[in-house]
């Protein structure tokens, strides 16, 4: 068993749209034999409409994702975390970040009331890996992967999203946090980059550490 699997049974990979969190979660999960808990944006019937007309579909989109994540975490609670490793590509604590970006004041108040009532209490992950990259890198990656529902995502939205993630994780202290600058790191396309990232995870000792690969 790898040192990563020995030390961390529940790992969350997080970051804004286009940064590569799901691809990394899949590779990391495969390498340590973990159960995968992944967001399913393709299942959200409101998402494409939200990208087309954000003001009209933000609340429905947000609530669908909230209910979806709560259902997935219910699945997590049924697992024996003493015997099973889990790698997820979302952190429920971050869910309100999107709500504050997209909802009108009255909608946000409604969402916050529902979140407070519905969000399950669950033990924090053993490790959160936050992938960050400049907004221009996110814009380029989103355009390159060519997902139809993302075609209408504006550069301005991705900039605001990247800033909101940075602010959220600046204050996050519920679990050990490894912040990875993913601008020049390609852990999916380059095996040496993946090995370097795994090495950083294995060497993690504090509550908050940072890693950046030079261009």
N, C-alpha and C positions, 0 to 999 in steps of 0.2 A: 504494500500500500504506500502511495506517495506521501511525502511529508505534508503536502497540502491537505490530503484526506485525513491524515492523522490528527492534525491540529484544528481543522475547520469542518464541521459537519453541515452547517447551513451557511451558504455563501449567497450573497445578492450582488449582481452586477447591475449598475445603474448608470444613467447618463441620458442626455437629450437625443431627440430623433436624429438618426444618421451617424451616431458616434460609434456604433458597432457593438452595443451591449448584448443583443440577442445572439449574434454570431459567436461572441466570446463565451457567453453562458453555455451555448451548445458545445463548444469545443472543450471548455473546462469540465462540464458535466460528463462528457464522454471519456475524458482522460482519467477521471477519478471514479467512474461508475456511479454517478449520482442520479437521483430522480430529478427531472427537469420540471420547473414550474415557470411557464412562459406566458407573457401577455399574448392575447389573440386579437390584434386590431382588426384583422379581416372579418371577425365575427360581429363587429359593431356596425349595425345597419345605418347608423347616423353619421359615421365618420366622414365619408366622402361628401355628404351634404354639409357637414360642418366646415370642411375646407373650402366649399363653394360659397356658403353663406354663414359665416361664424356666428353672427348675432342671433340668427334664427334657430340654430341647432346646437348651440354650445351646451345648454343644460341637459338635453337628452343624451348627447354624446358623453358628457361627464358622468351622468348617473349610470349609464350602461357600463362604463368602465369600472365605476365604483362597485356595482353589484357583481360584475365579473371577477374582480380581484377578491372580493369578500368570499365568493364561492370557491375560488382557488385556494385561499388561505384555510378554508374549512377542510379542504383536502389535505393540506399540510398538517393540520392538527390531528388528523387520523393516522399519520405516519409515526412510526417509532423512531424518533430522532437519535436515539441511542444506538440504533442499528442501521439507519438509513441516512445517506448523504443527500442533501438537496442543494441544487443550484437554481436560483430564480433570476429573472431579468426585470423584476420590479420590486419596489419597496412601498408598501401601503402608506407609510408616513409621508411620502412625497405626493400622494394623490391630490391634496389640497393645492399644491403648487399650480397645477393646470387650471383648477377652478378659479383661483385668484387672477390668472391671466386672461381668462375667457368669459367669465360670467358677469352679468350686470349685478349691481349691488343687491337687489332684492332676490335674485337667483342665488347669489353667493350665500346670502343669509339662510335660505332654504337648504342649500347644499350642506352648509356647516352644521345645521341642526340634524340633518339626516346622517351625516358622517359621524357626529358625536354619538348618535344612538346605535348605529350599525357597525361601525368599525370594530372588529374583534380585538380583544386583548390577546396578544401572542408574544412569546419570548422573542427578543430581538435576534437578528442573525449573529453568527459567530464572527462574520466579516462582511463588510460592504466594500465593494470595489467601485469607485466612481470614476468613470471615463469622461474626461473633458477634452474639448477641442474648440478652437476659435469658430465663431459663427460662419465665417467664409468657408471653412473646411466642411462644416455640416451642410451648408448649402450645396457645395460641390458633390458631396457624397449622396445626398438625397436625390439630386438630379441624375447622378450616374446610375443609381440602382433602378430608376425608372418604374417605380410602383405607381400604378394609375391613380390610386386614391390620394397619393402625395403630390401629384402634379401641380396642385393649386396652393401648396404651402408657400407662403411668402418668405422672402429673406428677412423681412422685419419681424415676422413671428418667430423665426428660428433665432434671431438675435435676442429677442426678449426672453425666449425660452432658455437659451444658454446662460443669460444673466441670472435668471430665476434659479436655475440649478446651482450656479456658483454660490448664490446667496444662501440657498437652502443648506448646502453641504458645508458652507463656512460655519454654520451654527449647529450642525448635526453632531450629536454626541451619544446617541443611544446604543451604538455598537462600534467596535474598532473599524476604522475607515482608512482605506488605501486609495489615495488620489493619484490617478494615472493620467498624464498628459498624452492623449492618443493622437495628437496631430501628426507625428512622424512614426508612430508605432503601428505595425500591421501584424497583430498576433494571429490573424486568420490566414493571410497570404504568405507570411514568412515564418517558417518554423523557428528560426533563431530568435525572432521577436517574441514568439510565444514562450520559448524556453526562458527568455530574459524576464518576461512578466511572471512566469511561475516562480522563478528564483526570487523575485521581489516579494511575492506572497509568502514563500517559505521563510524569508528573512524577517518578516513582519514581527515586531516585538512590542511596539508602543500602541497607544490608542489611535494615533493619527500619523500617517506617514505619506510621503510624496515621492513620485518617480516621474522623471521626464527624460525622454530619449532625444538627444540632439539631432538636428537635421543632418 
